[in-house]
Amino acid sequence: MTFINYASREINCKIVYYGPGLCGKTTNLQYIYDSTAPQAKGKLISLATETDRTLFFDFMPLELGTVRGFKTRFHLYTVPGQVYYDASRKLILKGVDGVVFVADSQEERMDANIESLYNLEENLGSQGYNLAEIPYVLQLNKRDLPNVTPIEELSQELLKKGEPVFEAVATNGTGVFDTLKAVAKQVLTELRKG
Amino acid sequence: MADTPFILQEHQFERLKSVLARLCVECAARVVFLIDRDGQPIAFHGEIGDMDTTSFSSLAAGNVAATSSMAKLIGEDVFPCVVHEGEHESIYISIIGRSLLVVVFDERSTLSLVKIRSKRGSFEVANILDEAKTDSDNFRVNQNSFFSEITDEDIDSLFS
């Protein structure tokens, strides 16, 4: 839920990066964190296991600048991708304003992508949201690997509603900011609609 | 679509701040926060030093979300409050509708004092937030002019 504070003249929005385990959600956030000026970001909080797998969520606040005198702050979250952390994923979707689905382009991860996308729709539904109506972007990550599924095939399987699609290599930042920009723009456009 | 925006007007923010300021004194607390249940900080009063209040808010909301789900798993509807007691600093979180009142206190106060005083203050906070919610809905319906004036150029300029 977008929170607008007239006293501090701030607009706060929540964006969630969703996707199967090891698809690169945390890497997206890490890249954004590493590439952003210190004054525009807060700490990157990672609630991770000892092996650096996301246990609950990663979080970073990002200030993009001002719109009509209001500071726009995006709270970026990731969810844990592994199937058995579903309860945590549901919690993190509460109050979401926009979703990025990070797909793993590797051939052997196609089923995991489909399962995770289905899980996203289900969990959004359980929170009273509809994927068809929420700001949403699809990112096809790991395009640098040799065993990737062709874009057309991935799009055919994963595209839900004509959402913006970005090819990405989150480890080197390719497509990371394009993805963020696209979802942030949709969120602000929704706000404009009322 | 996503939830409708929650808009907090300046006078409501000031009233919330004054309730938090009073609570901070009454609880002999180090700092008192009001946080949205989705993790957005709303207001605070007290000594924050170099504390990252945005991260703190997000983690407090995650904490309450997790314990609320645990409550349901054991057949409780909700845990209305969550307490973390440390050697020197402690945290008391109480749920007020869609918001969380978080009191950070040290040896100068006690949990029982914080509980009693927070409860009283939470009614006032709830009233202000209810009013803000109603105003927020009306504002959105009747006067959406500010946000409708945002142009594509305004949005694009954020990413330039």
Boltz contact constraints between the chains, C-beta under 6 A:
constraints:
  - contact:
      token1: [A, 1]
      token2: [B, 3]
      max_distance: 6.0
  - contact:
      token1: [A, 1]
      token2: [B, 6]
      max_distance: 6.0
  - contact:
      token1: [A, 1]
      token2: [B, 38]
      max_distance: 6.0
  - contact:
      token1: [A, 2]
      token2: [B, 5]
      max_distance: 6.0
  - contact:
      token1: [A, 3]
      token2: [B, 6]
      max_distance: 6.0
  - contact:
      token1: [A, 3]
      token2: [B, 36]
      max_distance: 6.0
  - contact:
      token1: [A, 3]
      token2: [B, 40]
      max_distance: 6.0
  - contact:
      token1: [A, 4]
      token2: [B, 5]
      max_distance: 6.0
  - contact:
      token1: [A, 4]
      token2: [B, 7]
      max_distance: 6.0
  - contact:
      token1: [A, 5]
      token2: [B, 8]
      max_distance: 6.0
  - contact:
      token1: [A, 6]
      token2: [B, 9]
      max_distance: 6.0
  - contact:
      token1: [A, 6]
      token2: [B, 10]
      max_distance: 6.0
  - contact:
      token1: [A, 7]
      token2: [B, 10]
      max_distance: 6.0
  - contact:
      token1: [A, 7]
      token2: [B, 13]
      max_distance: 6.0
  - contact:
      token1: [A, 12]
      token2: [B, 40]
      max_distance: 6.0
  - contact:
      token1: [A, 42]
      token2: [B, 52]
      max_distance: 6.0
  - contact:
      token1: [A, 42]
      token2: [B, 54]
      max_distance: 6.0
  - contact:
      token1: [A, 42]
      token2: [B, 55]
      max_distance: 6.0
  - contact:
      token1: [A, 43]
      token2: [B, 52]
      max_distance: 6.0
  - contact:
      token1: [A, 43]
      token2: [B, 55]
      max_distance: 6.0
  - contact:
      token1: [A, 45]
      token2: [B, 55]
      max_distance: 6.0
  - contact:
      token1: [A, 59]
      token2: [B, 58]
      max_distance: 6.0
  - contact:
      token1: [A, 61]
      token2: [B, 54]
      max_distance: 6.0
  - contact:
      token1: [A, 64]
      token2: [B, 158]
      max_distance: 6.0
  - contact:
      token1: [A, 65]
      token2: [B, 158]
      max_distance: 6.0
  - contact:
      token1: [A, 67]
      token2: [B, 150]
      max_distance: 6.0
  - contact:
      token1: [A, 67]
      token2: [B, 154]
      max_distance: 6.0
  - contact:
      token1: [A, 87]
      token2: [B, 69]
      max_distance: 6.0
  - contact:
      token1: [A, 91]
      token2: [B, 65]
      max_distance: 6.0
  - contact:
      token1: [A, 94]
      token2: [B, 38]
      max_distance: 6.0
  - contact:
      token1: [A, 95]
      token2: [B, 38]
      max_distance: 6.0
  - contact:
      token1: [A, 97]
      token2: [B, 2]
      max_distance: 6.0
  - contact:
      token1: [A, 133]
      token2: [B, 1]
      max_distance: 6.0
  - contact:
      token1: [A, 134]
      token2: [B, 2]
      max_distance: 6.0
  - contact:
      token1: [A, 181]
      token2: [B, 159]
      max_distance: 6.0
  - contact:
      token1: [A, 185]
      token2: [B, 155]
      max_distance: 6.0
  - contact:
      token1: [A, 188]
      token2: [B, 155]
      max_distance: 6.0
  - contact:
      token1: [A, 191]
      token2: [B, 147]
      max_distance: 6.0
  - contact:
      token1: [A, 192]
      token2: [B, 147]
      max_distance: 6.0
  - contact:
      token1: [A, 192]
      token2: [B, 148]
      max_distance: 6.0
  - contact:
      token1: [A, 192]
      token2: [B, 150]
      max_distance: 6.0
  - contact:
      token1: [A, 194]
      token2: [B, 140]
      max_distance: 6.0
  - contact:
      token1: [A, 194]
      token2: [B, 144]
      max_distance: 6.0
